[in-house]
Amino acid sequence: MDYEEIQNRLKEIIKMTPKAIPDSEMAKIHKKIENNCPKSKPFFDEMIKCMPGGTQHQMVIKQPFAVTMKKSLGARMWDVDDNEYIDYLMSAGACILGHCYPPLKEEIIKIYHDQDPNLYWNSEWEIKAIKEIKKHVPSIERLQYFQSGTEADMAAIRIARVFTGKDKIIKFGGAYHGWSDQLTYDIHIPFSGNMESDGIPRGCYKDTVSLPPSDLKALEDNLKKWSEKRSGVAAVIVEPLGPESGAIPNPPGFNEAIRELCDEFGVLLIFDEVVTGFRLDLGGAQKVFGVKPDLTVFGKILTHGFPSAGAVGGREDIINLITGDVEAGGKHAFVGGTIRGNPLSVASTYWTIKLIERTNAINKAAKATDNLVKKLNDLFERDDRPYFAHNHKSILHFETYSPLSMDIRMPENIEKAVFRKKCVDEIAVVLLSQGIITKYGNRGFCCLSHSTEDNDKFIKAFENVLKIIPK
Ligand SMILES: Cc1ncc(COP(=O)(O)O)c(C=O)c1O
């Protein structure tokens, strides 16, 4: 589906008056989960006594309680009650080879026999992994590991500030670049400003400039405006598919245009490839778009879900500032992190890339997603709904109530967006009750082992969702 069609379809959804699944139906779904998961419930009851919200992760479905998992393999997970799930969340997108992919697991176990998880010392795996990344991603001249995508994003903007001597970081509304104080601004929903979190002093995001998604004119104006001021602009940071992994897609030519504007104003371009890196292509979104960023942030698939999944790579003259560059007048970007770049994480990068090459996982997962998108769109058409699905390779979006597309600059839309988000969350619960796990009820990821039979089960479950959404 192309950009124009996605925009038109989103407008159509936003125009409709959404109707939620009736409470009586949701009560039945909750009862079903309670009946199916008698062992999970006491786990959750204990958990909530020692952990706020009873779960650590934003994307875990919490109604009526978070189910406790005990096993995963390929595209499947099993809970403590032995219920089987087809997982379209895939560790928030980290696992493209599938859960517990045996050849990867075996290689990591071999290393673990001989070494601590964290030596805090150099290992041969760092060289091997970085060589693999460099082989596929031409913009990477040097690279350092971090402990998460959040940390890597923090490091990237610090390095950019040291290199340019400027302060402002420009991002786009809705884009998520981790949860550091300066970047927890205008996340998820464009124009939400600091709504997502209290406790962040204004000063922390005074140098974060967030622009309307896709707005090149606003980018040019802001580059002009801030370049004339003393603080100046250090970098533009983008998710190359568009905010929220392309849920708010960038128009064609957008990344190329940003590259040109950054060059014109002497500003660095940072690609946040935490989701796209090794999922769209082994060369990342930058290979797909043919655009070379100055710095790239990696996460998730970098270590295939093994801990310490973050890295920043890019131009040698910029990234060398981590160690303090004599030629740059001794300027220095301090970074840290005890478990970053540990042998197990770094070896998992090496083996993940090798195994993606060997299995053609990127294209196979993309093919499974194409198949699911087609089936979802056929279903929506059959049922005469304005809903639609689209994908970027194995990154799946299915739009039903589309809360992210509400323009919350109009105050009356804030409540409406919250309502639409609740409706989407309920879709996730109804799917879960039928053994299908998604990301928030409007997104997902396929892996190497998702099959057309899995997709048929997804469709069957979605037919049941549609039966209880009033028209
Ligand atoms: C585009 C993007 N950047 C950064 C992050 C943060 O990564 P992490 O959760 O590893 O801190 C995420 C997480 O989903 C992401 O999607």
The ligand as an ORCA input file, in Angstrom:
! r2SCAN-3c Opt
* xyz 0 1
  C      12.856      3.404     17.236
  C      13.240      3.039     18.648
  N      14.283      3.655     19.224
  C      14.679      3.360     20.475
  C      14.024      2.403     21.223
  C      14.469      2.098     22.619
  O      15.104      0.849     22.681
  P      15.188      0.078     24.080
  O      13.819     -0.407     24.405
  O      16.164     -1.020     23.813
  O      15.696      1.048     25.081
  C      12.934      1.735     20.659
  C      12.224      0.692     21.419
  O      11.250      0.135     21.012
  C      12.518      2.058     19.345
  O      11.460      1.468     18.764
*
